[in-house]
Amino acid sequence: MRTCAERLPRRPPPRFRFRCFSACELGSAVRAALSGCPEGPALPGQKKQQAAGVAPASRPPPPGGAQPRQAAGPARCLTREEPGAAAPLGQTTARAGAVRGLCGGALRGCLLLAGRAQGSRGVAEGTGAGPGLPPAPAMSMERAAGMFTCWGAALGAAVSVPVLFLVAAPYIRRYVAGGQCKSTAKLDGKVVVITGANTGIGKETARDLARRGARVIVACRDITKAEAAASEIRAETGNQQVIVKKLDLADTKSIRAFAEKFLAEEKELHILINNAGVMLCPYSKTADGFEMHLGVNHLGHFLLTFLLLERLKQSAPARIVNVSSLAHHGGRIRFHDLHGEKCYNRGLAYCHSKLANVLFTRELARRLQGTKVTANALHPGSVHSELVRHSFVMTWLWKIFSFFLKTPWEGAQTSIYCAVAEELDSVTGQYFSDCQPAYVSSWGRDDETAKKLWSVSCKLLGIQWD
């Protein structure tokens, strides 16, 4: 037995036809629209009936016995105002007035442009565009309305999208900027170490902390750029306690030399911000044979924190801030190929190193419980900085979409928040974005992976950190 659905006839799928309109057809549409013709020309089916001498079929009378209204006379399309010409009541006046007022100028412009572009085509096709050829058939009002509705929709979209973007631009920028550190805490007498503070968010972080009165140690590989940045910060903030020291995170000898010199000169350390990093580097290794992303972004800061930790404990309460990234969601700790010797992808290598930052922070916070030294990680946001300088494509994408990227000052806000916010005095082991706690990937919450990474890192660096 067939079901009801099987007994019902199936409708064939709708078929759509698309065609281009010639200049003469455009002209017919314009004349029909501007003259307010109450009725259009005969349809193709009616033309065939008229040619065969058959009268077109009339419409059935409406229900109730009412007779259809008959036109008072033959339909007439006026191409110009004629003295004494009487317009059919409610038809020519309403149509011509509305259409001429709203669309007249636009349709005349379309006709002019289409006539120039397709004039020769009309002559070749015999559409009446050339001398001695019969006039083109007129176009019905319905056909003209449909054609210009499509053009109007396209034109409206082309105009409305930029307008909407301009209206929404302030709100887009406000959303992209993210959170802002509201803390007004002063750091007079505090000592801060910031790696990679010669440019980008590191420089803006150093500027803010110097303005709060801290003694800021700018630890950078490029001394020339670091001195220029420090001079700018000193001149702007009036704080002369902005010191430059050389630190190359791609060389463990440089890291140990920096730590030894710092411990000899500075008696306190209250805030350590591990900010420096590399991104999208071609495959290369550090001076100690580590893959560049892993060596600089993770192992270099791991060793630096280990060497300065005792001074942080002596100066407690103290804070350790690790700048990670949202890219940690795409990272995996591939213990069987940490240095990418079997398979290397520069984008994934960056993601792996940022996941290592999150896991390092998690395990470090667990080990520092009860010491009044906190450790937190953060995502600064998508910042327009020099971090993508190793990728030509990303550099241009950063320039093209700079409107949707944070400025270095906006990107530094979460770092500043984690360093100075009073409400974070006892918060540790967390991950922040836009000055608020953020979601961590499942890999970033794996305590077993964090412990194993800690053990492997100590082995690679030749240190004992229990």
RODO-2510 file (C-alpha; in nm, 4 decimals, decimal comma):
residues 466
     n   res          X          Y          Z
     1     m     0,0000     0,0000     0,0000
     2     r     0,1363     0,3378    -0,0958
     3     t     0,1654     0,6076     0,1645
     4     c    -0,0010     0,9466     0,1359
     5     a     0,3305     1,1033     0,0399
     6     e     0,3725     0,8543    -0,2471
     7     r     0,0200     0,9137    -0,3803
     8     l     0,0651     1,2903    -0,3903
     9     p     0,1976     1,4213    -0,7218
    10     r     0,5478     1,5562    -0,7047
    11     r     0,6063     1,9048    -0,8280
    12     p     0,8938     1,9474    -1,0684
    13     p     1,1793     2,1593    -0,9337
    14     p     1,1564     2,5251    -1,0291
    15     r     1,3582     2,6313    -1,3305
    16     f     1,5199     2,9687    -1,3456
    17     r     1,6189     3,1535    -1,6561
    18     f     1,8714     3,4319    -1,6677
    19     r     1,9356     3,6601    -1,9608
    20     c     2,0920     3,9962    -2,0346
    21     f     1,8876     4,2881    -2,1629
    22     s     1,9901     4,4803    -2,4718
    23     a     2,0099     4,8567    -2,4945
    24     c     1,6812     4,8718    -2,6868
    25     e     1,5030     4,6674    -2,4218
    26     l     1,6400     4,9068    -2,1616
    27     g     1,5044     5,1914    -2,3678
    28     s     1,1628     5,0300    -2,3853
    29     a     1,1639     4,9860    -2,0075
    30     v     1,2538     5,3510    -1,9596
    31     r     0,9802     5,4688    -2,1956
    32     a     0,7252     5,2459    -2,0268
    33     a     0,8290     5,3619    -1,6797
    34     l     0,8464     5,7323    -1,7607
    35     s     0,5237     5,7462    -1,9607
    36     g     0,3174     5,5572    -1,7041
    37     c     0,1708     5,3149    -1,9611
    38     p    -0,1204     5,1331    -1,7880
    39     e    -0,0681     4,8187    -1,9912
    40     g     0,2389     4,6699    -2,1508
    41     p     0,2735     4,5184    -2,4965
    42     a     0,1488     4,1751    -2,5828
    43     l     0,3342     3,8823    -2,4304
    44     p     0,5134     3,6339    -2,6598
    45     g     0,2206     3,3892    -2,6425
    46     q    -0,0278     3,6591    -2,7312
    47     k     0,1852     3,7660    -3,0287
    48     k     0,1590     3,4165    -3,1773
    49     q    -0,2194     3,4150    -3,1332
    50     q    -0,2539     3,7548    -3,2983
    51     a    -0,0364     3,6464    -3,5940
    52     a    -0,2590     3,3401    -3,6469
    53     g    -0,5777     3,5479    -3,6288
    54     v    -0,6939     3,3858    -3,3038
    55     a    -0,8369     3,6091    -3,0371
    56     p    -0,6621     3,5774    -2,7031
    57     a    -0,8500     3,3911    -2,4357
    58     s    -1,0341     3,6146    -2,1943
    59     r    -1,0073     3,5821    -1,8196
    60     p    -1,2948     3,4095    -1,6376
    61     p    -1,5326     3,6448    -1,4586
    62     p    -1,4632     3,6995    -1,0886
    63     p    -1,6824     3,5190    -0,8330
    64     g    -2,0074     3,6866    -0,7352
    65     g    -2,1099     3,7798    -1,0851
    66     a    -1,9171     4,1056    -1,0933
    67     q    -1,8066     4,2043    -1,4389
    68     p    -1,4432     4,3019    -1,4961
    69     r    -1,3806     4,6696    -1,5464
    70     q    -1,3402     4,7617    -1,9120
    71     a    -1,1024     5,0305    -2,0277
    72     a    -1,2730     5,3474    -2,1483
    73     g    -1,0686     5,3471    -2,4650
    74     p    -0,7603     5,2004    -2,6247
    75     a    -0,4485     5,2037    -2,4105
    76     r    -0,2175     5,4864    -2,4981
    77     c     0,1447     5,5450    -2,3982
    78     l     0,2356     5,9114    -2,3914
    79     t     0,5975     5,9877    -2,4713
    80     r     0,5578     6,3571    -2,3883
    81     e     0,3017     6,5893    -2,2372
    82     e     0,0445     6,6835    -2,5030
    83     p    -0,1996     6,9692    -2,4551
    84     g    -0,5510     6,8416    -2,4247
    85     a    -0,4520     6,4765    -2,3769
    86     a    -0,6635     6,3216    -2,1046
    87     a    -0,4956     6,0583    -1,8871
    88     p    -0,6949     5,7565    -1,7703
    89     l    -0,8089     5,8228    -1,4142
    90     g    -0,5777     5,6820    -1,1416
    91     q    -0,3393     5,5148    -1,3887
    92     t    -0,1203     5,7476    -1,5919
    93     t    -0,1075     6,0155    -1,3202
    94     a    -0,0146     5,7772    -1,0353
    95     r     0,2278     5,5624    -1,2317
    96     a     0,3986     5,8375    -1,4221
    97     g     0,4320     6,0603    -1,1152
    98     a     0,5735     5,7950    -0,8852
    99     v     0,8020     5,6251    -1,1346
   100     r     0,9216     5,9490    -1,2932
   101     g     0,9939     6,1019    -0,9540
   102     l     1,1786     5,8053    -0,8054
   103     c     1,3505     5,6384    -1,0996
   104     g     1,3528     5,8799    -1,3897
   105     g     1,7046     6,0130    -1,3551
   106     a     1,8523     5,6726    -1,2714
   107     l     1,6865     5,5009    -1,5676
   108     r     1,7966     5,7672    -1,8120
   109     g     2,1535     5,7200    -1,6956
   110     c     2,1253     5,3420    -1,7361
   111     l     1,9895     5,3896    -2,0879
   112     l     2,2736     5,6201    -2,1848
   113     l     2,5420     5,3822    -2,0568
   114     a     2,3770     5,0724    -2,2019
   115     g     2,3207     5,2398    -2,5372
   116     r     2,6875     5,3288    -2,5673
   117     a     2,8000     4,9808    -2,4687
   118     q     2,5572     4,7789    -2,6801
   119     g     2,4717     5,0062    -2,9736
   120     s     2,6671     4,8013    -3,2242
   121     r     2,5166     4,4821    -3,0858
   122     g     2,1656     4,6139    -3,1455
   123     v     2,2441     4,6892    -3,5127
   124     a     2,3919     4,3445    -3,5703
   125     e     2,0953     4,1692    -3,4102
   126     g     1,8363     4,3765    -3,5934
   127     t     1,6826     4,5141    -3,2745
   128     g     1,6075     4,8507    -3,4191
   129     a     1,9145     5,0290    -3,2923
   130     g     2,0274     5,1206    -3,6452
   131     p     1,8686     5,3218    -3,9236
   132     g     1,6138     5,1522    -4,1480
   133     l     1,5395     4,8736    -3,8985
   134     p     1,1996     4,8182    -3,7365
   135     p     1,1557     4,9554    -3,3824
   136     a     1,2303     4,7248    -3,0918
   137     p     0,9324     4,5654    -2,9206
   138     a     0,8224     4,7443    -2,6068
   139     m     0,8773     4,5906    -2,2659
   140     s     0,6004     4,5218    -2,0165
   141     m     0,5867     4,7066    -1,6867
   142     e     0,6288     4,3808    -1,4937
   143     r     0,9424     4,2897    -1,6881
   144     a     1,0875     4,6373    -1,6489
   145     a     1,0129     4,6371    -1,2774
   146     g     1,1818     4,2991    -1,2310
   147     m     1,4897     4,4034    -1,4254
   148     f     1,5414     4,7274    -1,2368
   149     t     1,4624     4,5646    -0,9034
   150     c     1,7678     4,3383    -0,9519
   151     w     1,9873     4,6312    -1,0469
   152     g     1,8508     4,8313    -0,7531
   153     a     1,9247     4,5512    -0,5086
   154     a     2,2834     4,5216    -0,6321
   155     l     2,3338     4,8974    -0,6195
   156     g     2,1770     4,9155    -0,2743
   157     a     2,4076     4,6445    -0,1423
   158     a     2,7135     4,8137    -0,2924
   159     v     2,6202     5,1395    -0,1208
   160     s     2,4881     5,0050     0,2088
   161     v     2,7823     4,7789     0,2998
   162     p     3,0407     5,0624     0,3197
   163     v     2,7889     5,2821     0,5007
   164     l     2,7158     5,0108     0,7564
   165     f     3,0894     4,9509     0,8029
   166     l     3,1483     5,3212     0,8706
   167     v     2,8633     5,3297     1,1200
   168     a     2,9849     5,0150     1,2966
   169     a     3,3561     5,1079     1,2874
   170     p     3,3687     5,2638     1,6389
   171     y     3,1994     4,9584     1,7888
   172     i     3,4309     4,7208     1,5997
   173     r     3,7364     4,9071     1,7270
   174     r     3,6019     4,9024     2,0823
   175     y     3,5527     4,5260     2,0619
   176     v     3,8949     4,4661     1,9051
   177     a     4,0684     4,6816     2,1681
   178     g     3,9537     4,4429     2,4394
   179     g     3,9922     4,5066     2,8108
   180     q     4,1901     4,7836     2,9715
   181     c     4,3775     4,7751     3,3006
   182     k     4,1939     5,0015     3,5453
   183     s     4,4430     4,9679     3,8298
   184     t     4,6094     5,2862     3,9538
   185     a     4,8623     5,1031     4,1710
   186     k     5,1998     5,2718     4,2149
   187     l     5,5249     5,0774     4,1907
   188     d     5,7665     5,3114     4,3656
   189     g     6,0636     5,1116     4,4902
   190     k     5,9686     4,8009     4,2899
   191     v     6,2092     4,6301     4,0485
   192     v     6,0759     4,4871     3,7229
   193     v     6,2475     4,2767     3,4547
   194     i     6,0849     4,2681     3,1093
   195     t     6,2301     4,0615     2,8259
   196     g     6,1937     4,1901     2,4699
   197     a     6,0925     4,5396     2,5810
   198     n     6,2546     4,7268     2,2924
   199     t     5,9408     4,7129     2,0750
   200     g     5,5743     4,6156     2,0627
   201     i     5,3784     4,5238     2,3724
   202     g     5,6982     4,4814     2,5760
   203     k     5,7893     4,8435     2,5158
   204     e     5,4395     4,9627     2,6052
   205     t     5,4443     4,7511     2,9210
   206     a     5,7786     4,9013     3,0229
   207     r     5,6447     5,2517     2,9537
   208     d     5,3418     5,1980     3,1776
   209     l     5,5362     5,0435     3,4656
   210     a     5,7986     5,3193     3,4459
   211     r     5,5182     5,5758     3,4654
   212     r     5,4051     5,4044     3,7868
   213     g     5,7489     5,4622     3,9379
   214     a     5,9126     5,1195     3,9020
   215     r     6,2768     5,0533     3,8289
   216     v     6,2495     4,8785     3,4911
   217     i     6,5196     4,6482     3,3536
   218     v     6,4855     4,6231     2,9748
   219     a     6,6394     4,2856     2,8815
   220     c     6,6952     4,2663     2,5043
   221     r     6,9218     4,1102     2,2448
   222     d     6,9494     4,4252     2,0291
   223     i     7,1170     4,6824     2,2543
   224     t     7,0864     4,9650     2,0000
   225     k     6,7078     4,9359     1,9732
   226     a     6,6789     4,8817     2,3467
   227     e     6,8728     5,2020     2,4242
   228     a     6,6530     5,3985     2,1835
   229     a     6,3378     5,2616     2,3479
   230     a     6,4710     5,3281     2,6979
   231     s     6,5643     5,6872     2,6092
   232     e     6,2149     5,7448     2,4731
   233     i     6,0543     5,6032     2,7875
   234     r     6,2774     5,8078     3,0183
   235     a     6,1994     6,1281     2,8287
   236     e     5,8247     6,0639     2,8267
   237     t     5,7771     5,9427     3,1843
   238     g     6,0510     6,1379     3,3603
   239     n     6,1625     5,8132     3,5259
   240     q     6,5378     5,7756     3,4887
   241     q     6,5344     5,4257     3,6368
   242     v     6,4947     5,2524     3,3001
   243     i     6,8016     5,0325     3,2562
   244     v     6,9104     4,8327     2,9498
   245     k     7,0819     4,4958     2,9839
   246     k     7,1791     4,2471     2,7145
   247     l     6,9905     3,9179     2,7022
   248     d     6,9810     3,6689     2,4148
   249     l     6,7247     3,3992     2,4884
   250     a     6,8602     3,1876     2,2021
   251     d     7,1866     3,1352     2,3927
   252     t     7,1958     2,9849     2,7416
   253     k     7,5376     3,1440     2,8040
   254     s     7,3855     3,4887     2,7513
   255     i     7,0974     3,4010     2,9849
   256     r     7,3331     3,2894     3,2600
   257     a     7,5522     3,5983     3,2138
   258     f     7,2478     3,8269     3,2410
   259     a     7,1252     3,6537     3,5567
   260     e     7,4686     3,6655     3,7185
   261     k     7,5067     4,0373     3,6490
   262     f     7,1533     4,1163     3,7620
   263     l     7,1887     3,9294     4,0916
   264     a     7,5149     4,1119     4,1589
   265     e     7,3653     4,4580     4,0986
   266     e     7,0033     4,4274     4,2126
   267     k     6,9013     4,3246     4,5611
   268     e     6,5306     4,2841     4,4859
   269     l     6,3044     4,1603     4,2094
   270     h     5,9284     4,2007     4,2406
   271     i     5,7966     4,1404     3,8890
   272     l     5,9367     3,9194     3,6110
   273     i     5,7577     3,9500     3,2756
   274     n     5,8653     3,6860     3,0235
   275     n     5,7492     3,8769     2,7163
   276     a     6,0040     3,8155     2,4392
   277     g     5,9293     3,5669     2,1648
   278     v     5,9679     3,4672     1,8017
   279     m     5,7012     3,3645     1,5521
   280     l     5,6914     3,1877     1,2143
   281     c     6,0683     3,1483     1,1901
   282     p     6,2153     2,9336     0,9130
   283     y     6,3634     2,6173     1,0543
   284     s     6,6684     2,7051     1,2602
   285     k     6,8239     2,6185     1,5924
   286     t     6,9538     2,8123     1,8884
   287     a     7,3169     2,8197     1,9945
   288     d     7,2455     2,5137     2,2105
   289     g     7,0778     2,3110     1,9344
   290     f     6,7143     2,3714     2,0330
   291     e     6,4469     2,4422     1,7731
   292     m     6,4146     2,8224     1,7632
   293     h     6,0515     2,8577     1,8781
   294     l     6,0908     2,6089     2,1605
   295     g     6,4333     2,7419     2,2590
   296     v     6,3404     3,1123     2,2772
   297     n     5,9730     3,1083     2,3742
   298     h     5,9910     2,8295     2,6326
   299     l     6,3359     2,7002     2,7287
   300     g     6,4988     3,0442     2,7422
   301     h     6,2364     3,1823     2,9807
   302     f     6,2332     2,8545     3,1739
   303     l     6,6054     2,8918     3,2474
   304     l     6,5785     3,2654     3,3223
   305     t     6,2986     3,2072     3,5731
   306     f     6,4972     2,9294     3,7387
   307     l     6,8022     3,1556     3,7822
   308     l     6,6019     3,4511     3,9239
   309     l     6,3520     3,2594     4,1355
   310     e     6,5390     3,2866     4,4668
   311     r     6,5545     3,6650     4,4358
   312     l     6,1796     3,6695     4,3651
   313     k     6,1133     3,4643     4,6779
   314     q     6,3284     3,6986     4,8860
   315     s     6,1330     3,9996     4,7550
   316     a     5,7863     3,8439     4,8008
   317     p     5,5118     3,9231     4,7358
   318     a     5,6285     3,8890     4,3776
   319     r     5,4795     3,7985     4,0413
   320     i     5,5839     3,6027     3,7322
   321     v     5,3953     3,6856     3,4118
   322     n     5,4345     3,4615     3,1059
   323     v     5,3090     3,6017     2,7750
   324     s     5,1528     3,3099     2,5885
   325     s     4,8943     3,3210     2,3094
   326     l     4,5537     3,2023     2,1967
   327     a     4,7548     2,9910     1,9516
   328     h     4,8202     2,7443     2,2333
   329     h     4,4842     2,5874     2,1412
   330     g     4,6491     2,4512     1,8263
   331     g     4,9607     2,3246     2,0027
   332     r     5,0686     1,9781     2,1086
   333     i     5,3785     1,8747     2,3017
   334     r     5,5425     1,6239     2,0679
   335     f     5,7955     1,4692     2,3040
   336     h     5,9158     1,2309     2,0329
   337     d     6,0121     1,5266     1,8079
   338     l     6,0494     1,8368     2,0257
   339     h     6,2959     2,0039     1,7897
   340     g     6,1057     1,9393     1,4664
   341     e     6,3778     1,7293     1,3082
   342     k     6,1315     1,4752     1,1640
   343     c     5,8514     1,7112     1,0667
   344     y     5,8520     2,0907     1,0854
   345     n     5,5826     2,3513     1,0307
   346     r     5,6634     2,7046     1,1413
   347     g     5,3040     2,7844     1,2366
   348     l     5,2602     2,4693     1,4437
   349     a     5,6021     2,5179     1,6017
   350     y     5,4829     2,8543     1,7340
   351     c     5,1629     2,6958     1,8673
   352     h     5,3608     2,4214     2,0431
   353     s     5,5848     2,6774     2,2156
   354     k     5,2858     2,8812     2,3359
   355     l     5,1270     2,5677     2,4805
   356     a     5,4556     2,5054     2,6592
   357     n     5,4215     2,8529     2,8174
   358     v     5,0781     2,7618     2,9551
   359     l     5,1943     2,4248     3,0899
   360     f     5,5067     2,5804     3,2435
   361     t     5,2913     2,8409     3,4201
   362     r     5,0561     2,5746     3,5520
   363     e     5,3311     2,3552     3,6978
   364     l     5,5290     2,6544     3,8284
   365     a     5,2247     2,7861     4,0153
   366     r     5,1736     2,4455     4,1760
   367     r     5,5344     2,4317     4,2918
   368     l     5,5288     2,7888     4,4290
   369     q     5,2258     2,7467     4,6524
   370     g     5,2854     2,9042     4,9920
   371     t     5,5774     3,1228     4,8767
   372     k     5,3768     3,4411     4,7980
   373     v     5,5151     3,4268     4,4446
   374     t     5,2395     3,3959     4,1850
   375     a     5,2649     3,2829     3,8238
   376     n     5,0069     3,3573     3,5548
   377     a     4,9944     3,3364     3,1751
   378     l     4,8090     3,5552     2,9282
   379     h     4,7018     3,6100     2,5691
   380     p     4,7746     3,9705     2,4603
   381     g     4,5460     3,9542     2,1565
   382     s     4,6176     3,9872     1,7869
   383     v     4,8585     4,2789     1,7953
   384     h     5,0008     4,4793     1,5063
   385     s     5,3700     4,4336     1,5879
   386     e     5,6996     4,3097     1,4446
   387     l     5,6384     3,9541     1,5617
   388     v     5,5332     3,8413     1,2113
   389     r     5,8403     3,9886     1,0406
   390     h     5,9635     3,6414     0,9384
   391     s     5,6552     3,5793     0,7187
   392     f     5,6009     3,7930     0,4072
   393     v     5,2373     3,6824     0,3760
   394     m     5,1523     3,7507     0,7403
   395     t     5,3258     4,0881     0,7243
   396     w     5,0997     4,2008     0,4400
   397     l     4,7904     4,0490     0,6018
   398     w     4,8733     4,2369     0,9212
   399     k     4,8919     4,5604     0,7206
   400     i     4,5700     4,4969     0,5270
   401     f     4,3675     4,4013     0,8337
   402     s     4,5377     4,6395     1,0766
   403     f     4,1985     4,7950     1,1550
   404     f     4,0973     4,4658     1,3185
   405     l     4,4213     4,4282     1,5176
   406     k     4,5168     4,5688     1,8531
   407     t     4,7724     4,8428     1,8845
   408     p     5,0782     4,7615     2,0971
   409     w     4,9322     4,9741     2,3777
   410     e     4,6056     4,7791     2,3677
   411     g     4,7934     4,4495     2,3542
   412     a     4,9980     4,5429     2,6618
   413     q     4,6943     4,5972     2,8845
   414     t     4,6609     4,2357     2,9976
   415     s     5,0332     4,2133     3,0770
   416     i     5,0038     4,5287     3,2863
   417     y     4,6902     4,3945     3,4529
   418     c     4,8614     4,0701     3,5556
   419     a     5,1598     4,2662     3,6873
   420     v     4,9866     4,5328     3,8991
   421     a     4,6179     4,4524     3,9623
   422     e     4,5503     4,4398     4,3368
   423     e     4,2815     4,1722     4,2995
   424     l     4,5433     3,9278     4,1658
   425     d     4,7640     3,9338     4,4765
   426     s     4,6770     3,5731     4,5607
   427     v     4,5701     3,4484     4,2145
   428     t     4,8103     3,2021     4,0560
   429     g     4,8182     2,9414     3,7803
   430     q     4,5551     3,1197     3,5714
   431     y     4,5322     3,2226     3,2068
   432     f     4,4035     3,5700     3,1149
   433     s     4,2858     3,7526     2,8047
   434     d     4,1467     4,1067     2,7818
   435     c     4,2119     4,1562     3,1545
   436     q     3,9921     3,8662     3,2626
   437     p     4,0238     3,4888     3,3045
   438     a     4,0043     3,3021     2,9738
   439     y     3,9483     2,9467     2,8560
   440     v     4,2473     2,7109     2,8420
   441     s     4,2615     2,4206     2,5989
   442     s     4,2341     2,0661     2,7309
   443     w     4,6037     2,0124     2,6522
   444     g     4,6869     2,3195     2,8593
   445     r     4,5061     2,1697     3,1607
   446     d     4,6845     1,8345     3,1474
   447     d     4,8862     1,8101     3,4694
   448     e     5,0703     1,4960     3,3609
   449     t     5,1910     1,6627     3,0416
   450     a     5,2957     1,9692     3,2434
   451     k     5,5040     1,7563     3,4802
   452     k     5,6658     1,5655     3,1952
   453     l     5,7491     1,8883     3,0096
   454     w     5,9052     2,0253     3,3287
   455     s     6,1248     1,7173     3,3646
   456     v     6,2279     1,7177     2,9970
   457     s     6,3079     2,0915     3,0070
   458     c     6,5327     2,0483     3,3099
   459     k     6,7141     1,7645     3,1362
   460     l     6,7670     1,9666     2,8158
   461     l     6,9035     2,2640     3,0138
   462     g     7,1121     2,0545     3,2525
   463     i     6,9544     2,1895     3,5722
   464     q     6,7956     2,0405     3,8850
   465     w     6,4700     2,2157     3,9749
   466     d     6,2691     2,0261     4,2355
***
